[in-house]
Amino acid sequence: MICWFYNLLSVLKYIPYSYSIVSTASDWSSPDISQAAFVAANAIVIGSVNVATGASIWYGAVVRGDVERIEIGKCTNIQDGVVIHCDPGQPTILEDYVTVGHRAVVHSAYIERGSLIGIGAVVLDGVRVGASSIIGAGAVVTKDVPPLSLVMGVPAKVVRQISTAKAAELIEHAESYQKLALVHAGKGNGENKS
């Protein structure tokens, strides 16, 4: 009885698993991904997803626009293991220069320009994160966040305002991921040659 399972495993080890899945299934619209965006080999991007120039979707990320649209802005980075999804009637929008840290979840939320969603944070339905805000690692965000806020905890609360200098650093951080994506795509060494 167990032999069939071992036979299956011996066959499966020859099936390649290092590829990205960009769905073209007829049940939903195909993703619109800029040719100047990076989608890692094993990222999954399906449905009504628009990915702008310079954006990056990293290894193991899932961006699932099967029931509502997802917008990923210019120079926004969706790091390893992130899940982005939404409910009907509640799209997920990430404006330009947003960083979504490893294993974070963004569900039916609106993230404004230059914000950083920390590692393992969860941003839930209907939440709007104001421009240049930081959501701390592991935070669970259930209420809107004002611009230039540092938010931490479960449930998340504003702990202080961030400076305009720190806000500028968040933009620079997103730009550094755009350069790193070029290296991973085999199109550069990460240095800005302009």
N, C-alpha and C positions, 0 to 999 in steps of 0.2 A: 504494500500500500504506500509506503514512504518512497519507493523507488521513483514514481512518477514526479514527485516533488524535486528530487535531486536531478532528474533528467531535465526538468524545466529550468532549474537554476543553471545547469551547464549550458543551456541554450541562451539564456538571458544575459550571461556574461559577455556575449559577443554583440549584443545590441547596443549601439552607441547611445549614451545618455547626455552627452555634452553638446547640447544644441538649444537654441532659444525657440520657444513656441510662440509664434505670432499667428494667431488664429485668423482663418478666412472662412470660418463656418458660416453657412447661410442663415443661421438662426439669429444672428446679430451682425451689425456692421463691422467692417474690418478696421483695425487700428490705423490711424494716420500718423506715421512716425517720420519726422524729418530725417533726411539723409545725413544731416549733420548732427544727429543724436546717436548715442551709444546705447545699445541693448546687449547686455552680457549673454554669453552663450546659453546659459540655462535659466534665464529669466523667462517669465510667462506673461505675455501681454495679449489680452483678448478683448474683443468687443469694441464699444464706442470709446476709444482712447485716442487722445490727441497729444502727441509728444513734440514739443517745440525744439528749435535749433539749440544745440549745445547742451541739451538735457542728457541725463544718463540714468539708466536703469540697470542696477548691478546684480551680481550673481545670486540666484535663488529668490529674487523678488517676484511677487505676483501682483500684477495690475489687472484687475478683472472688471471690465466695463460691460458686463453681460446684461445688467438690468437698468443701468443709468450711465451717463457719460462721465468720463474722467478727463480732466485737462491738466497737463503737466507743462509748466511754463519754461521759458528760456533759461538755460543754465541751472535748472533744478536737478538735484541728484537724489535718486531713490536708492538707498544703500542696500547691502546684502540682507536678504531675508525679510524685507519689508512687505507688508500686505496692504494694498489699497483696493477698496471696494466701496459700494454704495447701495442704498435702497432706492426703489422706484420713486421718482419725483424729488430725490435729494442727491444731486451730483456731487462729486468730489472735485474740488478745484485747488490746484497748487499754482500760485502765481510764480513769477520769475525769481530766480536766485534763492529758492527754498532748499534746505537740506533736511532730508528725512533719514534719521540715523538707523543703524542696524536693528533689525527685528521690530521696528515700530509698526503700529497699525494706524491707518487713517481711514475712517469710515464715514462717508457722507458729510464731510467737513470742508470748510473753506480756509485755506492757509494763505495769508497775504505775503507779499513780497519780502524777501530777505529774512524769513523766519527759519528757525532751526527746531526740528522735532527730535528730541534726544533719544538715545538708544533705549529700545524697549518701551517707549512711551505709547500711550493709546489716546487717540483723539476721536471722540465719538460723534454720533449723528447730530447735525445741526449746529455744531460748534464753529465759530469763526475766530481764528487766531489772527490778531492784529499784526501789522507790518513790524518787522524787525524784532519779533519776540522770540524768546527761548523757552521751550517746553523741556523741563529737566528729565533726565533719564528715569524711566519707570513711572513717570507721572500718568495719571488717568484724568483726562480733561473732559468734563461734562458741561462746562459753561463757557461762554465767550471770554476771550482774553483781549485786553486792551493792547494797543500798539506799545512797543518798547517795554514789554513786561518779561520778567523772569518768573516762571510758574513751576511749582514743584509739588509733589505729594500725591496722595490718594485719599480723597479726591484732591485734584490739583487746586492750588491757591496761589495768587500773586504774592511773591515774597519781597520783590523790589522792582524798581524801574531799572532799565539798562541805559547806558550812555549812548550818545550818537556815535562816539568812537567805536564802541562795541558793535553797534549796528553796522558800521562800515566793515568791521572784521567779518561779520556774518556773510556779507556780499563777497569779500575776498575768499572766504572758505568755499563758497559755492563755485567761484571761478577756479579755484585750485582743483576741484573735482572735475571740472570740464577739461582741464589740462591732463589730469590723470586718466580720464576716459580715452583721450587720444592715444596714450601709451598702451592701454589695454586693447584698443582697436587696431594697434599696429600702425598708427598714422603719425607718430611723432614721439619725441622724447620727453614731453611734458613741459618744455620750455616755450615761452611766448616769443615768437620770432617776428612779431609785427612792429 
